[in-house]
Amino acid sequence: MNFQPAELTQQVAQTARDFAQQHIKPHVMEWDESQEFPLQVFKEMGKLGLMGVLVPEEYGGAGLSYFEYKTVIEEIAKVCGSIGLSLAAHNSLCTGHILSFGNEAQKKKYLPRLASAEWIGAWGLTEANTGSDAGNMRCTAVKDGDEWIINGTKNWITHGKSGDIAVVICRTGEPRTRDNSTSFVVEMNTKGFSAGKKENKLGMRASETAEMIFDNCRVPDSQRLGEVGEGFRQAMKVLDGGRISIASLSLGIAKGAYEAALQYSQERYQFDKPIASFQGISFKLADMATEIAAADLLTLQACDLRQRDQPMTKEAAMAKYYASEVAVKVATDAVQVFGGYGYTKDFPVEKYYRDAKLCTIGEGTSEIQKLVISREVLK
Ligand SMILES: Cc1cc2nc3c(=O)[nH]c(=O)nc-3n(C[C@H](O)[C@H](O)[C@H](O)COP(=O)(O)OP(=O)(O)OC[C@H]3O[C@@H](n4cnc5c(N)ncnc54)[C@H](O)[C@@H]3O)c2cc1C
């Protein structure tokens, strides 16, 4: 077993790191405070292949593995969780869904545009009344000749307003029955589609989260992804990969907070000593380093299984659950290490603290991850 990242992974990490330092870091707090979704940054990342990391080269992507994907999300999130979240949603939810379940014509039409960031992708599963209970969705699609008519609302959608296309999972059968939903690609300039309320959030403020409204929105049958009735099952598979994204996002935030705390603890003096010399602080750093390393290994395990096309539902849920809880704990302790300064916007840890919380909620809460894991271990 070799735990050393491959040379390619290290090169990709360096590219993402350089990009984040140059194009993201100088603007992090400005975007956070104004809740601006910085579209231009995503266009630039498209030029570097970061918007289609897993998309094969034949469809215009970078054709890289899950190990490089993890690294990219991590390096960007180390600098800004919001940009990391949007990058993850674009790559693994919208693009990942089309890559896994689109037919050849759909892949040829959509993947090159998504991978180059000509188009930004959204993915709509959640509704106002159905978050964890997503299978109970109310948004419907009804067949009418060669078209489907979509009606309903999707909430909490990353790029729900600024996106160009969305994969939307709609109910096509009776409520609370098996196989009652189907996925569609909706071009967001289609008549009958509109964006609703943009959420005003605690953290991840530069990642746009908005409502998508469908009012007799007609979509051709050629934009149906896979078979009628398999939408929810597709979504669960997409979320397995999505959990690698959120685990990587969590790792980036945790590492960013840890590195800031590590440095500060050696620079800040109290009682004529650096605060790192107090066991109360150094043990915090020891716990952070240990828990981050454990989260990293769980995430690498999920990447390895996914890369080899092996079942990984349990491992992806474990990685997402553990890494996200670690991110919250590390960011909380990092604020503590900074003391009063950590509570201000002059230092980066307060933002890590706010951003980290999303990781225990999005793409399945920690409680839902425990449901998934317990189901798997009790099989
Ligand atoms: C910033 C952000 C971006 C998002 N982006 C997207 C996106 O792009 N696309 C998308 O489709 N969705 C997106 N979401 C939605 C997200 O996936 C949901 O918020 C999440 O799944 C939780 O659903 P909920 O908010 O309705 O909470 P609820 O399901 O109402 O849960 C409330 C609480 O009850 C607990 N709970 C619920 N059911 C159970 C149970 N059976 N056992 C134990 N506890 C339970 C939960 O763990 C939680 O603590 C996003 C959310 C946020 C905040």
The ligand as an SDF file (V2000), in Angstrom:
LIG
                    3D

 53 58  0  0  0  0  0  0  0  0999 V2000
  -25.5460   25.5360    0.9430 C   0  0  0  0  0  0  0  0  0  0  0  0
  -26.4190   24.3960    0.4980 C   0  0  0  0  0  0  0  0  0  0  0  0
  -26.3110   23.9110   -0.7960 C   0  0  0  0  0  0  0  0  0  0  0  0
  -27.1390   22.8780   -1.2330 C   0  0  0  0  0  0  0  0  0  0  0  0
  -27.0760   22.4670   -2.5450 N   0  0  0  0  0  0  0  0  0  0  0  0
  -27.9680   21.5510   -3.0030 C   0  0  0  0  0  0  0  0  0  0  0  0
  -28.0040   21.2110   -4.3900 C   0  0  0  0  0  0  0  0  0  0  0  0
  -27.2120   21.7200   -5.1990 O   0  0  0  0  0  0  0  0  0  0  0  0
  -28.9460   20.3290   -4.8150 N   0  0  0  0  0  0  0  0  0  0  0  0
  -29.8470   19.7480   -3.9550 C   0  0  0  0  0  0  0  0  0  0  0  0
  -30.6640   18.9600   -4.4160 O   0  0  0  0  0  0  0  0  0  0  0  0
  -29.8370   20.0540   -2.6230 N   0  0  0  0  0  0  0  0  0  0  0  0
  -28.9250   20.9390   -2.1310 C   0  0  0  0  0  0  0  0  0  0  0  0
  -28.9290   21.2810   -0.7920 N   0  0  0  0  0  0  0  0  0  0  0  0
  -29.9170   20.6590    0.1010 C   0  0  0  0  0  0  0  0  0  0  0  0
  -29.3200   19.7200    1.1160 C   0  0  0  0  0  0  0  0  0  0  0  0
  -28.9210   18.5220    0.4920 O   0  0  0  0  0  0  0  0  0  0  0  0
  -30.3640   19.5010    2.2170 C   0  0  0  0  0  0  0  0  0  0  0  0
  -30.4090   20.6970    2.9760 O   0  0  0  0  0  0  0  0  0  0  0  0
  -30.0270   18.3370    3.1250 C   0  0  0  0  0  0  0  0  0  0  0  0
  -30.1810   17.1340    2.4350 O   0  0  0  0  0  0  0  0  0  0  0  0
  -30.9090   18.2970    4.3790 C   0  0  0  0  0  0  0  0  0  0  0  0
  -32.2690   18.4570    4.0740 O   0  0  0  0  0  0  0  0  0  0  0  0
  -33.1540   19.5290    4.8950 P   0  0  0  0  0  0  0  0  0  0  0  0
  -32.3920   20.7950    4.8950 O   0  0  0  0  0  0  0  0  0  0  0  0
  -34.5120   19.5410    4.3100 O   0  0  0  0  0  0  0  0  0  0  0  0
  -33.1870   18.9760    6.3650 O   0  0  0  0  0  0  0  0  0  0  0  0
  -34.2540   17.9180    6.9710 P   0  0  0  0  0  0  0  0  0  0  0  0
  -34.3140   16.7170    6.1060 O   0  0  0  0  0  0  0  0  0  0  0  0
  -35.5300   18.6280    7.2790 O   0  0  0  0  0  0  0  0  0  0  0  0
  -33.5280   17.5370    8.3220 O   0  0  0  0  0  0  0  0  0  0  0  0
  -33.6480   18.3130    9.5270 C   0  0  0  0  0  0  0  0  0  0  0  0
  -32.9390   17.5290   10.6360 C   0  0  0  0  0  0  0  0  0  0  0  0
  -33.6060   16.2690   10.8420 O   0  0  0  0  0  0  0  0  0  0  0  0
  -32.6770   15.2120   10.7130 C   0  0  0  0  0  0  0  0  0  0  0  0
  -33.3400   14.0410   10.1180 N   0  0  0  0  0  0  0  0  0  0  0  0
  -34.1500   13.9880    9.0290 C   0  0  0  0  0  0  0  0  0  0  0  0
  -34.5340   12.7300    8.7810 N   0  0  0  0  0  0  0  0  0  0  0  0
  -33.9490   11.9510    9.7220 C   0  0  0  0  0  0  0  0  0  0  0  0
  -33.9350   10.5540    9.9960 C   0  0  0  0  0  0  0  0  0  0  0  0
  -34.6130    9.6840    9.2500 N   0  0  0  0  0  0  0  0  0  0  0  0
  -33.2080   10.1110   11.0670 N   0  0  0  0  0  0  0  0  0  0  0  0
  -32.5000   10.9900   11.8240 C   0  0  0  0  0  0  0  0  0  0  0  0
  -32.4780   12.3100   11.6280 N   0  0  0  0  0  0  0  0  0  0  0  0
  -33.1820   12.7880   10.5760 C   0  0  0  0  0  0  0  0  0  0  0  0
  -31.5700   15.7470    9.8010 C   0  0  0  0  0  0  0  0  0  0  0  0
  -30.3650   15.0310    9.9690 O   0  0  0  0  0  0  0  0  0  0  0  0
  -31.4870   17.1910   10.2980 C   0  0  0  0  0  0  0  0  0  0  0  0
  -30.6950   17.2590   11.4490 O   0  0  0  0  0  0  0  0  0  0  0  0
  -28.0780   22.2890   -0.3410 C   0  0  0  0  0  0  0  0  0  0  0  0
  -28.1730   22.7680    0.9950 C   0  0  0  0  0  0  0  0  0  0  0  0
  -27.3600   23.8100    1.4080 C   0  0  0  0  0  0  0  0  0  0  0  0
  -27.5160   24.3070    2.8250 C   0  0  0  0  0  0  0  0  0  0  0  0
  1  2  1  0
  2  3  1  0
  2 52  2  0
  3  4  2  0
  4  5  1  0
  4 50  1  0
  5  6  2  0
  6  7  1  0
  6 13  1  0
  7  8  2  0
  7  9  1  0
  9 10  1  0
 10 11  2  0
 10 12  1  0
 12 13  2  0
 13 14  1  0
 14 15  1  0
 14 50  1  0
 15 16  1  0
 16 17  1  0
 16 18  1  0
 18 19  1  0
 18 20  1  0
 20 21  1  0
 20 22  1  0
 22 23  1  0
 23 24  1  0
 24 25  2  0
 24 26  1  0
 24 27  1  0
 27 28  1  0
 28 29  2  0
 28 30  1  0
 28 31  1  0
 31 32  1  0
 32 33  1  0
 33 34  1  0
 33 48  1  0
 34 35  1  0
 35 36  1  0
 35 46  1  0
 36 37  1  0
 36 45  1  0
 37 38  2  0
 38 39  1  0
 39 40  1  0
 39 45  2  0
 40 41  1  0
 40 42  2  0
 42 43  1  0
 43 44  2  0
 44 45  1  0
 46 47  1  0
 46 48  1  0
 48 49  1  0
 50 51  2  0
 51 52  1  0
 52 53  1  0
M  END
$$$$
